[in-house]
């Protein structure tokens, strides 16, 4: 289905241009940041990492 969509670089440029016109140049970095954070959280969830586990590992040593 999407194999034909990405075979030509001109199509990618056209899609990027349409997205740029729809959302504007100011929104694209925000959308990219949000997408990156979402992917990062998804990977953490798949690997089983949670903030609780990280906090437990970072306990300060008592003297």
N, CA and C atoms as an extended XYZ file, in Angstrom:
189
Properties=species:S:1:pos:R:3:atomname:S:1:resname:S:1:resid:I:1 pbc="F F F"
N         0.816       -1.183        0.000 N   UNK     1
C         0.000        0.000        0.000 CA  UNK     1
C         0.869        1.260        0.000 C   UNK     1
N         1.841        1.337        0.941 N   UNK     2
C         2.684        2.515        1.024 CA  UNK     2
C         3.990        2.346        0.272 C   UNK     2
N         4.211        1.203       -0.345 N   UNK     3
C         5.438        0.967       -1.094 CA  UNK     3
C         5.582        1.923       -2.264 C   UNK     3
N         4.502        2.233       -2.930 N   UNK     4
C         4.546        3.147       -4.061 CA  UNK     4
C         4.703        4.606       -3.623 C   UNK     4
N         4.382        4.881       -2.386 N   UNK     5
C         4.415        6.250       -1.898 CA  UNK     5
C         5.841        6.757       -1.715 C   UNK     5
N         6.741        5.902       -1.299 N   UNK     6
C         8.091        6.332       -0.961 CA  UNK     6
C         9.138        5.952       -2.001 C   UNK     6
N         8.738        5.543       -3.176 N   UNK     7
C         9.707        5.132       -4.187 CA  UNK     7
C        10.306        6.321       -4.940 C   UNK     7
N         9.698        7.473       -4.866 N   UNK     8
C        10.166        8.642       -5.591 CA  UNK     8
C        10.400        9.792       -4.614 C   UNK     8
N        11.604       10.380       -4.596 N   UNK     9
C        11.866       11.487       -3.670 CA  UNK     9
C        10.961       12.700       -3.898 C   UNK     9
N        10.502       12.888       -5.099 N   UNK    10
C         9.609       14.016       -5.388 CA  UNK    10
C         8.309       13.901       -4.602 C   UNK    10
N         7.827       12.689       -4.412 N   UNK    11
C         6.609       12.488       -3.633 CA  UNK    11
C         6.829       12.873       -2.171 C   UNK    11
N         7.996       12.541       -1.640 N   UNK    12
C         8.299       12.906       -0.262 CA  UNK    12
C         8.373       14.420       -0.095 C   UNK    12
N         8.970       15.098       -1.051 N   UNK    13
C         9.055       16.557       -1.002 CA  UNK    13
C         7.650       17.163       -1.072 C   UNK    13
N         6.819       16.611       -1.915 N   UNK    14
C         5.439       17.086       -2.034 CA  UNK    14
C         4.675       16.893       -0.724 C   UNK    14
N         4.812       15.733       -0.115 N   UNK    15
C         4.142       15.465        1.164 CA  UNK    15
C         4.657       16.413        2.235 C   UNK    15
N         5.970       16.620        2.296 N   UNK    16
C         6.545       17.536        3.278 CA  UNK    16
C         6.025       18.959        3.061 C   UNK    16
N         5.913       19.372        1.813 N   UNK    17
C         5.388       20.707        1.511 CA  UNK    17
C         3.955       20.871        1.955 C   UNK    17
N         3.146       19.856        1.748 N   UNK    18
C         1.745       19.911        2.167 CA  UNK    18
C         1.650       19.993        3.688 C   UNK    18
N         2.455       19.194        4.377 N   UNK    19
C         2.458       19.225        5.840 CA  UNK    19
C         2.915       20.586        6.335 C   UNK    19
N         3.913       21.151        5.683 N   UNK    20
C         4.415       22.468        6.054 CA  UNK    20
C         3.334       23.535        5.889 C   UNK    20
N         2.587       23.449        4.810 N   UNK    21
C         1.518       24.428        4.591 CA  UNK    21
C         0.372       24.243        5.582 C   UNK    21
N         0.056       23.013        5.941 N   UNK    22
C        -1.050       22.759        6.853 CA  UNK    22
C        -0.746       23.219        8.282 C   UNK    22
N         0.444       22.897        8.766 N   UNK    23
C         0.755       23.140       10.170 CA  UNK    23
C         1.626       24.366       10.399 C   UNK    23
N         2.327       24.839        9.398 N   UNK    24
C         3.187       26.001        9.559 CA  UNK    24
C         4.568       25.623       10.057 C   UNK    24
N         5.516       26.490        9.780 N   UNK    25
C         6.908       26.211       10.124 CA  UNK    25
C         7.141       26.231       11.631 C   UNK    25
N         6.351       26.973       12.372 N   UNK    26
C         6.557       27.052       13.815 CA  UNK    26
C         6.095       25.802       14.544 C   UNK    26
N         5.115       25.116       14.015 N   UNK    27
C         4.571       23.933       14.679 CA  UNK    27
C         5.384       22.672       14.416 C   UNK    27
N         6.130       22.607       13.318 N   UNK    28
C         6.840       21.386       12.973 CA  UNK    28
C         7.862       20.948       14.022 C   UNK    28
N         8.695       21.838       14.569 N   UNK    29
C         9.626       21.386       15.613 CA  UNK    29
C         8.910       20.871       16.867 C   UNK    29
N         7.808       21.512       17.219 N   UNK    30
C         7.033       21.053       18.370 CA  UNK    30
C         6.457       19.663       18.116 C   UNK    30
N         5.973       19.451       16.900 N   UNK    31
C         5.418       18.147       16.560 CA  UNK    31
C         6.510       17.087       16.548 C   UNK    31
N         7.680       17.433       16.039 N   UNK    32
C         8.801       16.500       16.035 CA  UNK    32
C         9.243       16.143       17.437 C   UNK    32
N         9.277       17.133       18.312 N   UNK    33
C         9.660       16.893       19.699 CA  UNK    33
C         8.653       15.964       20.367 C   UNK    33
N         7.384       16.228       20.150 N   UNK    34
C         6.343       15.386       20.731 CA  UNK    34
C         6.404       13.959       20.205 C   UNK    34
N         6.665       13.832       18.927 N   UNK    35
C         6.780       12.503       18.334 CA  UNK    35
C         7.980       11.757       18.902 C   UNK    35
N         9.096       12.465       19.048 N   UNK    36
C        10.292       11.844       19.614 CA  UNK    36
C        10.085       11.388       21.044 C   UNK    36
N         9.416       12.217       21.842 N   UNK    37
C         9.138       11.836       23.224 CA  UNK    37
C         8.192       10.640       23.275 C   UNK    37
N         7.228       10.618       22.388 N   UNK    38
C         6.305        9.483       22.345 CA  UNK    38
C         7.001        8.189       21.984 C   UNK    38
N         7.892        8.249       21.014 N   UNK    39
C         8.646        7.056       20.616 CA  UNK    39
C         9.548        6.613       21.760 C   UNK    39
N        10.206        7.574       22.426 N   UNK    40
C        11.092        7.252       23.548 CA  UNK    40
C        10.314        6.577       24.680 C   UNK    40
N         9.135        7.106       25.010 N   UNK    41
C         8.311        6.501       26.054 CA  UNK    41
C         7.832        5.114       25.660 C   UNK    41
N         7.509        4.943       24.396 N   UNK    42
C         7.070        3.642       23.904 CA  UNK    42
C         8.183        2.616       24.035 C   UNK    42
N         9.414        3.008       23.677 N   UNK    43
C        10.553        2.094       23.800 CA  UNK    43
C        10.814        1.733       25.254 C   UNK    43
N        10.691        2.723       26.150 N   UNK    44
C        10.872        2.442       27.577 CA  UNK    44
C         9.822        1.468       28.077 C   UNK    44
N         8.588        1.636       27.623 N   UNK    45
C         7.517        0.746       28.052 CA  UNK    45
C         7.758       -0.672       27.534 C   UNK    45
N         8.266       -0.793       26.334 N   UNK    46
C         8.544       -2.118       25.786 CA  UNK    46
C         9.678       -2.811       26.517 C   UNK    46
N        10.685       -2.041       26.926 N   UNK    47
C        11.821       -2.652       27.605 CA  UNK    47
C        11.542       -2.887       29.082 C   UNK    47
N        10.431       -2.378       29.585 N   UNK    48
C        10.051       -2.615       30.963 CA  UNK    48
C        10.604       -1.595       31.926 C   UNK    48
N        11.234       -0.554       31.446 N   UNK    49
C        11.758        0.477       32.324 CA  UNK    49
C        10.619        1.374       32.786 C   UNK    49
N        10.680        1.741       34.029 N   UNK    50
C         9.730        2.716       34.556 CA  UNK    50
C        10.489        3.703       35.419 C   UNK    50
N         9.864        4.791       35.729 N   UNK    51
C        10.520        5.785       36.565 CA  UNK    51
C        10.746        5.250       37.973 C   UNK    51
N         9.862        4.378       38.437 N   UNK    52
C        10.017        3.812       39.770 CA  UNK    52
C        11.283        2.973       39.864 C   UNK    52
N        11.556        2.172       38.859 N   UNK    53
C        12.759        1.358       38.857 CA  UNK    53
C        14.007        2.229       38.834 C   UNK    53
N        13.967        3.289       38.045 N   UNK    54
C        15.114        4.182       37.969 CA  UNK    54
C        15.342        4.880       39.298 C   UNK    54
N        14.278        5.271       39.983 N   UNK    55
C        14.407        5.944       41.269 CA  UNK    55
C        14.961        4.998       42.323 C   UNK    55
N        14.557        3.733       42.277 N   UNK    56
C        15.053        2.750       43.240 CA  UNK    56
C        16.550        2.523       43.052 C   UNK    56
N        16.999        2.508       41.812 N   UNK    57
C        18.409        2.286       41.533 CA  UNK    57
C        19.259        3.474       41.950 C   UNK    57
N        18.689        4.664       41.981 N   UNK    58
C        19.435        5.866       42.284 CA  UNK    58
C        19.390        6.242       43.767 C   UNK    58
N        19.025        5.302       44.634 N   UNK    59
C        18.982        5.611       46.056 CA  UNK    59
C        20.367        6.002       46.550 C   UNK    59
N        20.446        7.068       47.327 N   UNK    60
C        21.754        7.449       47.860 CA  UNK    60
C        22.218        6.447       48.909 C   UNK    60
N        23.509        6.223       48.935 N   UNK    61
C        24.076        5.286       49.896 CA  UNK    61
C        24.107        5.933       51.280 C   UNK    61
N        23.670        5.164       52.255 N   UNK    62
C        23.692        5.683       53.624 CA  UNK    62
C        25.055        5.469       54.234 C   UNK    62
N        25.517        6.464       54.968 N   UNK    63
C        26.846        6.355       55.600 CA  UNK    63
C        26.751        6.223       57.076 C   UNK    63
